[in-house]
Amino acid sequence: MQFNAQQISEFLDGTIEGDATVKVSELSKIEAGVEGSLCFLANPKYESFLYTTKASVVIVAKDFTPTQPVNCTLVKVKDPYSAFSLLLEKYDQAINQGNISSGVDEPCFIHPTAKIGKNVFIGAFCYIDAGAEVGDNCKIYTQIYMGAGTKIGNDSTIFPGVKIYNRTVIGNRVVIHANAVIGSDGFGFAPQADGTYSKIAQIGNVVIEDDVEIGANTTVDRATMGSTFIRKGAKLDNLIQIAHNVDIGANSVVAAQAGISGSTKIGSNAVIGGQVGIAGHLNLGKGTQIGAQAGINFDTEENKQWHGTPAQPLKEWMRSTVIFKKLPEVDKRIRTLEAKVEELTSLLEKLSTTNNER
């Protein structure tokens, strides 16, 4: 596929500086751009590559002004990152999904009571149990298990190896990446008098609303009772643990290796960094932002930033970090002061003794 700069500019509602007829056939990073490639510049730290890249077309912000001559054609848009993301999506559809037809590969098992929508692709070695439903235009890749009563809405994509337990409800335009597990038992055990643990039956389910994306190897546990919710537009990275009865708010994002304990509710538009640990039965206000590796064991107010373990407000954490870096210097100063105090104390004692003798 080839497109010229003019076509790209019209698609992105941008303007052109340079040769509007130059053609591109691939996408690349700006530092690795080659002739015939298209890339973007959004972060100022990468500006130096603009003047050395061999890319034919670079997408930049409308208000961007080069400080050196450039050899490529510039397409100026309102938001370079969003514009390039849109191109990536279209490119992905063209090269990865356009060659997948509808139909069912063999061998597969589809229970007679399962309902399969129109224009659905189901890869080999899938197992779709009784009463399961797959909506229109879905792509269900190989080695996927769908338990009894599971429902998947329209235009959703389930990548290889995903396991979806009974009665899970998945909305429209949902993407679940390889080897994620949806609806496994929540971690519920009752301690017994003899020191053993008795399993508490997990009879709820998981509800994933529209436009959610879930990363590879992420686990979302079913509720003990009721539902574990991943609300509309939420994005979960790889290797995340979502415990039973958790409620992830709409348009929230959670980075890799985060763990969210049972019955915690996270408001909409929250941002949770990598390796964050969140205790159970908490309420995190909408717009909460939590920095990487922070530990949260308390409710949070709306639109507040938290960092550190235990977590504290961003400004306090920044001040604490500065102090922490200076601890060796502070320790040295304290030891010096202690030595001087000891010396002065000794001198005062000698003076006192001399005066008493007189």
QUILIN-V720520 format. One line per field, one symbol per residue. phi: phi as a letter, one per 20 degrees, with the letter a starting at -180 (. if undefined). psi: psi as a letter, one per 20 degrees, with the letter a starting at -180 (. if undefined). A space follows every 50 residues. Layout:
phi=???
psi=???
This chain:
phi=.ccefffffffeldcdcpffefdccbdbfffdfcgndcbbccegfeggfg ecfegeccecfgefcfebfcededdecfcgfffffffgffffffeddfed eepdfdebdcfgefddfelddcffmecdegmfccffmecdffldddfgmf ccffmecdegnfddfgmfdceeleccegmfcdnfffecbefdfenecdfe gddebdcdefmeccffmedcffffcnceddfgmfcdffldddefmfcefg meccegmfccfgmeddfflfccffmfdcfemdcdffmfccfgmfddcbfc fflddcbncffbggfffffffffgfeggffffffffffffffffffffff ffffffff
psi=pqqrhgggghhjlaqpoboiipqqjrqrqhijqrpjqpaqohphijhhhh iiqjqhppprqhjpoqirqqirppoprgnhghghhgggghgghghhhhjo rrroqqqqpoqhiqppaqlpporqkqooapjqppaqkqooaqlpporpjq ppaqkqporqjqporqjqppbqkqpprpjqoojrprnoppprhjirpppp pnjbapooaqkqpprqjqpoqqqgqcqpporpjqppaqlqoorqjqoprp kqpprqjqporqjppprqkqoorqkppprrkropqqjppprpjqppkqqq rqkqpqqroqqrqgggggghgggghjgggggggghgggghghghggghgg gggghhh.
